[in-house]
Amino acid sequence: MNDIRRRTVAGLNAGDTFTLTRTFTEKDVDAFTEVTRDHNPIHSSKRFVELKGFSDRICHGLLVGGMITEMGGQMGWLASGMNFRFIQPVYFNDTITCHCTLTAVDERNRAEAAAVFTNQHQEIVLEACLFGVLPNARERRVLQDL
């Protein structure tokens, strides 16, 4: 059982923080393109990228933002809303760290969280606000058995 699942089984509270790090590769972008059918040339054409004023091809914003689904999946979080603010591009082979903090959890396990994504230069590339429902005690027992 990983740390996120273990902490979820024990019970989560406002103020709990989770951190993940991932390096995004061209292979990741190709797979995301295949699944989403997002063929924006900003992800694939160096010529187009130069015209847009970027230094290289960039990763899909939602691919990077999708890091939160790893946390949510381990928690059994049922998402009801996500707001993203894309601040800087993420280039192929950038290493991104996502710090996600539960900012509110009520008696019905409805939760809010804030996530800040930084690159290997400690620059903020993305911010997100998340809304959803955390697992209740019975559901956490099932998570423990998985």
N, C-alpha and C positions, 0 to 999 in steps of 0.2 A: 504494500500500500504506500503510495507516495505521500509526501508531506501535506499537500493540499487536501487530499482525501482524508488523511488521518486527523487533521485539524477540523475538517467539516464534521466528521463523525463525533468529535468531542463537543461540537457546538460553536457556532460563529457569532461574533458580536461586532458592533460598530467599533471601528478603530483597528480591526484586524487587517494586516497588510500581507500581500503576496507578491513575490517577484519572480519573473521568468525572463530568460535571455535566449535569443535565437538569432542566427545569422541567415539572411535571406539570399538565396542563390538564384541563378538564371533558371535552373531546373524547377524551383518553387514557382517562379513567375510563369514558366511555360505550363505547368500543371494547373495553376489557377486560371490562366487564359483558357485552357481546354475546358475546364469545368464551367466557368462563367460565360464563356464566349465573348469576353471583353477583349477585343482586338484593337484597342486604342494604340496607335503607333508610338505613343510616348513610352510604351513598355518594350517596343521591339525595333524601332527604326532610329539609328543614330542620326540620320539626316533630319528626321522630324524633330528629334530631341534638340538638336542644335538650333533649329528655327524657333523652338519654344524657349530657348535661353537656358536650358539645363546643361550640365556638364556630361551627362551620360543617361542611359535608359534608367527608368525608375520602376520600383515595385508598385503594384496596385495598392492603393491606400487600404482597401478592405482586407487584402492579404495580411498586411502588417497589423491592422486593427483586429484581425481574427485571432491574434495571440490571446485575447481575453477569453476566447472559447475554450482554450485548453484549461484555464482556471475554472471557468463556469462548468465545463464538462466534468471535471474532477469533483466539483462541489455538488453537482446535481442541481445547479442553479437553473431555474426556468426563466429565461429572459422575457421581459415585456417591452423593453425599449433600450435603445442605444443612440447616443449622440456623439458624433466624432467631429473634431476640429483638426484638420490636416495643416500642419504648420510648416514643415520642411519636407522635401522629398527624401525617400529612402532609396538608395542606390543598391544595385546588385552587390552582394557580399558585405553590406553593412550589417553590423551586429546591433540588434535592438534589445533594450531592456525595458520591460513593462513593470511598473510598480502600480499595483492596484490596491486601493484601500476601501474597505466597507465604511461608508459614511453614515449609514442609518440602517437599523434593523428593528422592525416593530414586533409586537406580540403575535402577529399572524405570519411572521417570517418574510414579510415584504421587505426588500432591501434596496439600498442605493449604494453605488460605488463610484469612485473616481479613479481613473487610470491615467498615468503619465508615461509616455514612451520616449526614451532617449536613445541616441545613437552612441557609437563607440567614442565620440568626441564630447559626450555629456551634453549634447544639444537636444532640446525638446523637439521631436518631430511630429508628435501626435498627442492629443488629449482626448479623453472620452469620459462621458457620464453614462452610467449603466443603471438599469432598473429591472427588478425581477423578484422572484420568490425563491428563498432558500429552502432546503428540505426540512421537514418537521422531524420530530424525534423518531417516529416509526420509519420514515424514509431514510433517516441516517443509519438506523439499524440494518436496513437492506444494503446501503452503501458499504457498511462494515463487512458484510458477507461477500461482496463482489470481488 
